[in-house]
Amino acid sequence: ENIENEFVVDEIMSYFERKVNAVICDLSPQVTGNWSVDHAIQISLNYECTKIMDKVLMHKGNAIFKVFDGEYSMEFKDYIKKKFARINLTKPEASRKQSSELYYVCLGFTG
């Protein structure tokens, strides 16, 4: 499904029949090779995911967001930190050193 499709929330709620404990947002755009464009699109996908998360994640639930580190990363972190009790930043050991992928591990959804 396209994350911007208005039916995604209904499909999630129908499948699980309740709010969920966790949301994992591991979205990536079709990379263009233009870093600024790719980063901006990837961050916008995360914002779209938060719209869904707000409707399907239970109170005190957790979320993980993949982020291409760049110009808008901290702005996105500031946005989501208002929704969680705690946010940790991590880069998996398996991730290539030159990769800009980071993960925000968000704990304790407050809404």
ROSE-4610 file (N, C-alpha, C; in Angstrom, 1 decimal, always signed):
// ROSE-4610
residu = [E/E/E/N/N/N/I/I/I/E/E/E/N/N/N/E/E/E/F/F/F/V/V/V/V/V/V/D/D/D/E/E/E/I/I/I/M/M/M/S/S/S/Y/Y/Y/F/F/F/E/E/E/R/R/R/K/K/K/V/V/V/N/N/N/A/A/A/V/V/V/I/I/I/C/C/C/D/D/D/L/L/L/S/S/S/P/P/P/Q/Q/Q/V/V/V/T/T/T/G/G/G/N/N/N/W/W/W/S/S/S/V/V/V/D/D/D/H/H/H/A/A/A/I/I/I/Q/Q/Q/I/I/I/S/S/S/L/L/L/N/N/N/Y/Y/Y/E/E/E/C/C/C/T/T/T/K/K/K/I/I/I/M/M/M/D/D/D/K/K/K/V/V/V/L/L/L/M/M/M/H/H/H/K/K/K/G/G/G/N/N/N/A/A/A/I/I/I/F/F/F/K/K/K/V/V/V/F/F/F/D/D/D/G/G/G/E/E/E/Y/Y/Y/S/S/S/M/M/M/E/E/E/F/F/F/K/K/K/D/D/D/Y/Y/Y/I/I/I/K/K/K/K/K/K/K/K/K/F/F/F/A/A/A/R/R/R/I/I/I/N/N/N/L/L/L/T/T/T/K/K/K/P/P/P/E/E/E/A/A/A/S/S/S/R/R/R/K/K/K/Q/Q/Q/S/S/S/S/S/S/E/E/E/L/L/L/Y/Y/Y/Y/Y/Y/V/V/V/C/C/C/L/L/L/G/G/G/F/F/F/T/T/T/G/G/G]
num = [1/1/1/2/2/2/3/3/3/4/4/4/5/5/5/6/6/6/7/7/7/8/8/8/9/9/9/10/10/10/11/11/11/12/12/12/13/13/13/14/14/14/15/15/15/16/16/16/17/17/17/18/18/18/19/19/19/20/20/20/21/21/21/22/22/22/23/23/23/24/24/24/25/25/25/26/26/26/27/27/27/28/28/28/29/29/29/30/30/30/31/31/31/32/32/32/33/33/33/34/34/34/35/35/35/36/36/36/37/37/37/38/38/38/39/39/39/40/40/40/41/41/41/42/42/42/43/43/43/44/44/44/45/45/45/46/46/46/47/47/47/48/48/48/49/49/49/50/50/50/51/51/51/52/52/52/53/53/53/54/54/54/55/55/55/56/56/56/57/57/57/58/58/58/59/59/59/60/60/60/61/61/61/62/62/62/63/63/63/64/64/64/65/65/65/66/66/66/67/67/67/68/68/68/69/69/69/70/70/70/71/71/71/72/72/72/73/73/73/74/74/74/75/75/75/76/76/76/77/77/77/78/78/78/79/79/79/80/80/80/81/81/81/82/82/82/83/83/83/84/84/84/85/85/85/86/86/86/87/87/87/88/88/88/89/89/89/90/90/90/91/91/91/92/92/92/93/93/93/94/94/94/95/95/95/96/96/96/97/97/97/98/98/98/99/99/99/100/100/100/101/101/101/102/102/102/103/103/103/104/104/104/105/105/105/106/106/106/107/107/107/108/108/108/109/109/109/110/110/110/111/111/111]
x = [+0.8/+0.0/+0.9/+0.3/+1.0/+0.7/+1.7/+1.6/+0.6/+0.5/-0.4/-1.8/-2.1/-3.5/-4.3/-5.5/-6.3/-6.9/-6.8/-7.3/-6.3/-5.1/-4.0/-4.4/-4.9/-5.3/-6.4/-7.4/-8.5/-8.0/-7.1/-6.6/-5.8/-5.0/-4.3/-5.2/-6.2/-7.1/-8.0/-8.3/-9.1/-8.3/-7.0/-6.2/-5.9/-5.6/-5.2/-6.4/-7.5/-8.7/-8.5/-7.4/-7.2/-6.0/-5.6/-4.4/-3.2/-2.1/-0.9/+0.1/+1.0/+2.0/+3.2/+3.5/+4.7/+4.4/+5.1/+5.1/+6.6/+6.9/+8.2/+8.1/+8.8/+8.8/+10.2/+10.3/+11.6/+11.5/+10.9/+10.6/+11.8/+11.9/+12.9/+12.3/+12.6/+12.1/+12.9/+12.4/+13.2/+14.3/+15.5/+16.6/+16.9/+17.0/+17.3/+18.8/+19.6/+21.0/+21.3/+20.2/+20.4/+20.1/+21.2/+21.1/+20.1/+20.0/+19.1/+17.7/+17.4/+16.0/+15.7/+16.6/+16.3/+16.1/+16.9/+16.7/+15.4/+15.0/+13.8/+12.6/+12.6/+11.5/+11.4/+12.6/+12.6/+12.0/+12.4/+11.8/+10.3/+9.9/+8.4/+7.7/+8.3/+7.7/+7.5/+8.5/+8.4/+7.3/+7.1/+6.0/+4.7/+4.6/+3.3/+3.1/+4.1/+4.0/+3.5/+3.9/+3.5/+2.0/+1.4/+0.0/-0.8/-0.2/-0.8/-0.6/+0.6/+1.0/+0.1/-0.2/-1.1/-2.4/-2.9/-4.2/-4.2/-3.0/-3.0/-2.2/-1.3/-0.4/-1.0/-1.0/-1.6/-0.7/-1.4/-0.7/+0.4/+1.6/+2.8/+3.4/+2.9/+3.5/+4.9/+5.6/+6.9/+6.9/+7.9/+8.1/+9.6/+9.9/+11.2/+11.1/+11.9/+11.9/+13.3/+13.4/+14.6/+14.7/+15.9/+16.1/+17.4/+17.3/+18.5/+19.0/+20.2/+20.7/+21.0/+20.5/+20.8/+20.1/+19.9/+19.3/+18.1/+17.2/+15.9/+15.7/+16.8/+16.8/+16.4/+17.0/+16.8/+15.4/+15.0/+13.6/+12.6/+12.8/+11.9/+12.0/+13.2/+13.4/+12.6/+12.7/+12.0/+10.5/+10.1/+8.6/+8.1/+8.9/+8.4/+8.7/+9.7/+10.0/+8.8/+8.0/+6.8/+5.7/+5.9/+4.9/+5.4/+6.6/+7.1/+7.8/+7.9/+8.6/+10.1/+10.6/+12.0/+12.3/+13.4/+13.9/+15.4/+15.8/+17.2/+17.6/+18.8/+19.3/+20.3/+20.2/+21.1/+21.5/+22.6/+23.1/+23.5/+22.8/+23.1/+24.5/+25.2/+26.5/+26.6/+25.5/+25.4/+25.4/+25.1/+25.0/+26.4/+26.5/+27.8/+28.2/+29.5/+30.0/+29.6/+29.7/+29.4/+27.9/+27.1/+25.6/+25.1/+24.2/+23.6/+22.4/+22.1/+20.9/+21.1/+20.1/+20.1/+18.7/+18.5/+17.2/+16.9/+15.7/+15.1/+14.3/+14.7/+13.9/+13.1/+11.8/+10.9/+10.1/+10.2/+9.6/+8.6/+7.4/+6.4/+5.6/+4.8/+3.9/+3.0/+3.0/+2.1/+1.0/+1.1/+0.1/+0.3]
y = [-1.2/+0.0/+1.2/+2.3/+3.6/+4.2/+4.6/+5.1/+6.3/+7.1/+8.2/+7.9/+6.6/+6.1/+6.2/+6.9/+7.1/+5.8/+4.7/+3.4/+2.6/+3.0/+2.3/+2.1/+3.2/+3.1/+2.1/+2.1/+1.1/-0.3/-0.5/-1.8/-2.3/-1.5/-1.9/-2.2/-1.4/-1.6/-2.8/-3.1/-4.3/-5.5/-5.5/-6.7/-7.0/-6.0/-6.3/-6.3/-5.6/-5.5/-4.7/-4.0/-3.1/-2.3/-1.3/-0.5/-1.4/-1.1/-1.9/-1.5/-2.4/-2.1/-1.4/-1.6/-1.0/-0.7/+0.3/+0.7/+0.8/+0.2/+0.2/+0.9/+2.0/+2.8/+2.7/+1.8/+1.5/+1.9/+3.1/+3.5/+4.2/+4.0/+4.7/+5.0/+6.2/+6.6/+5.8/+5.8/+5.4/+6.4/+6.0/+6.9/+7.5/+8.8/+9.5/+9.7/+9.7/+10.0/+11.4/+12.2/+13.6/+13.6/+13.7/+13.5/+14.4/+15.7/+16.6/+16.2/+15.8/+15.4/+14.1/+13.1/+11.8/+12.0/+12.8/+13.0/+13.7/+14.7/+15.4/+14.5/+13.6/+12.7/+11.7/+11.2/+10.2/+10.7/+11.9/+12.6/+12.8/+13.2/+13.4/+12.1/+11.0/+9.6/+9.4/+9.7/+9.5/+10.4/+11.6/+12.4/+11.8/+11.2/+10.5/+9.3/+8.6/+7.5/+7.9/+9.1/+9.5/+9.8/+10.2/+10.4/+9.1/+8.1/+6.7/+6.3/+6.4/+6.0/+6.7/+7.9/+8.6/+8.0/+7.3/+6.7/+5.2/+4.5/+3.1/+2.6/+3.5/+3.1/+3.3/+2.2/+2.4/+3.2/+3.7/+4.5/+3.7/+4.3/+3.7/+2.7/+2.7/+1.8/+2.4/+1.7/+2.1/+2.2/+2.9/+3.0/+3.1/+2.7/+2.9/+3.6/+4.6/+5.3/+5.3/+4.8/+4.9/+6.4/+7.0/+8.3/+8.4/+9.1/+9.4/+10.7/+10.6/+11.7/+12.9/+14.1/+15.2/+16.4/+17.4/+18.7/+18.7/+17.7/+17.7/+16.7/+16.0/+14.9/+15.4/+16.5/+17.0/+17.6/+18.2/+18.8/+17.7/+16.5/+15.4/+14.8/+14.7/+14.2/+15.2/+16.5/+17.4/+17.2/+16.9/+16.7/+15.4/+14.3/+13.1/+13.0/+13.7/+13.7/+14.2/+15.0/+15.5/+14.4/+13.3/+12.2/+11.0/+11.0/+9.8/+10.3/+9.3/+9.6/+9.7/+8.9/+8.8/+8.4/+9.0/+8.7/+8.4/+7.3/+6.9/+6.9/+7.4/+7.4/+6.2/+5.4/+4.3/+4.1/+3.6/+3.1/+1.7/+0.8/-0.6/-1.0/-1.9/-2.3/-2.9/-3.5/-4.0/-3.0/-1.7/-0.6/-0.3/+0.0/+0.4/+1.7/+1.9/+3.1/+4.4/+4.3/+5.5/+5.8/+4.8/+5.0/+6.1/+6.9/+7.9/+7.4/+6.1/+5.6/+5.6/+6.2/+6.2/+5.7/+5.3/+4.9/+5.6/+6.2/+6.7/+5.7/+5.2/+4.2/+5.0/+5.0/+5.9/+5.0/+5.3/+4.5/+5.3/+4.7/+5.3/+6.3/+5.9/+6.8/+7.5/+8.9/+9.7/+10.3/+10.3/+10.8/+12.2]
z = [+0.0/+0.0/+0.0/-0.5/-0.5/+0.9/+1.6/+3.0/+3.0/+1.9/+1.9/+1.6/+1.4/+1.1/+2.4/+2.3/+3.5/+4.1/+3.4/+3.8/+4.7/+4.8/+5.5/+7.0/+7.6/+9.0/+9.2/+8.3/+8.4/+8.2/+7.3/+7.1/+8.3/+8.9/+10.1/+11.2/+11.5/+12.6/+12.3/+11.1/+10.7/+10.9/+10.6/+10.7/+12.1/+12.9/+14.3/+15.3/+14.9/+15.7/+17.0/+17.0/+18.2/+17.9/+18.7/+18.5/+18.7/+18.1/+18.2/+19.2/+19.6/+20.6/+20.0/+18.7/+18.1/+16.6/+16.2/+14.8/+14.3/+13.2/+12.6/+11.3/+11.2/+9.9/+9.3/+8.4/+7.7/+6.2/+6.0/+4.6/+4.0/+2.7/+1.9/+0.5/+0.0/-1.3/-2.4/-3.6/-4.7/-4.9/-4.5/-4.5/-5.9/-5.9/-7.2/-7.4/-6.3/-6.4/-6.0/-5.9/-5.4/-3.9/-3.1/-1.7/-1.0/-1.4/-0.8/-1.0/-2.2/-2.6/-1.9/-1.9/-1.3/+0.2/+0.9/+2.3/+2.6/+1.9/+2.1/+1.9/+0.9/+0.6/+1.7/+2.2/+3.2/+4.5/+4.9/+6.1/+5.9/+4.7/+4.5/+4.7/+4.3/+4.5/+6.0/+6.8/+8.2/+8.8/+8.3/+8.8/+8.4/+7.2/+6.9/+7.8/+8.1/+9.0/+10.4/+10.9/+12.2/+12.2/+11.1/+11.0/+11.2/+10.6/+10.8/+12.2/+12.7/+14.1/+15.1/+15.0/+15.9/+16.1/+15.0/+15.1/+15.5/+15.3/+15.5/+16.7/+17.2/+18.3/+19.6/+20.5/+21.8/+22.7/+23.7/+24.8/+25.4/+25.5/+26.0/+25.0/+23.8/+22.7/+22.3/+21.4/+21.0/+19.4/+18.9/+17.5/+17.1/+15.9/+15.4/+14.0/+13.8/+12.5/+11.9/+10.7/+9.9/+9.4/+9.6/+9.1/+8.3/+7.2/+6.5/+7.2/+7.8/+8.6/+7.7/+8.0/+7.2/+7.7/+6.8/+7.2/+8.0/+7.8/+8.4/+9.6/+9.9/+10.9/+12.3/+12.7/+14.0/+14.1/+13.1/+13.0/+13.2/+12.6/+12.7/+14.1/+14.7/+16.1/+17.0/+16.9/+17.7/+17.6/+16.4/+16.2/+17.0/+16.8/+17.5/+19.0/+19.4/+20.9/+21.7/+21.1/+21.8/+22.0/+21.3/+21.3/+22.2/+22.6/+23.3/+24.6/+25.6/+26.9/+26.7/+25.7/+25.5/+24.1/+23.5/+22.2/+22.2/+21.7/+21.6/+20.1/+19.8/+18.5/+18.4/+17.3/+17.1/+15.7/+15.5/+14.1/+14.3/+13.7/+13.8/+13.4/+14.1/+13.7/+12.3/+11.8/+10.5/+9.4/+9.8/+8.8/+8.3/+7.0/+6.5/+7.1/+7.4/+8.0/+7.3/+5.9/+5.1/+5.0/+5.4/+5.3/+6.2/+5.7/+6.6/+7.4/+7.3/+8.0/+9.5/+10.2/+11.6/+12.0/+13.2/+13.7/+15.0/+15.0/+16.2/+16.9/+18.1/+18.8/+19.9/+19.7/+20.5/+21.4/+22.7/+23.8/+24.5/+24.8/+25.7/+25.0/+24.0/+23.2/+24.2/+24.1/+24.9/+24.1/+22.8/+21.9/+21.4]
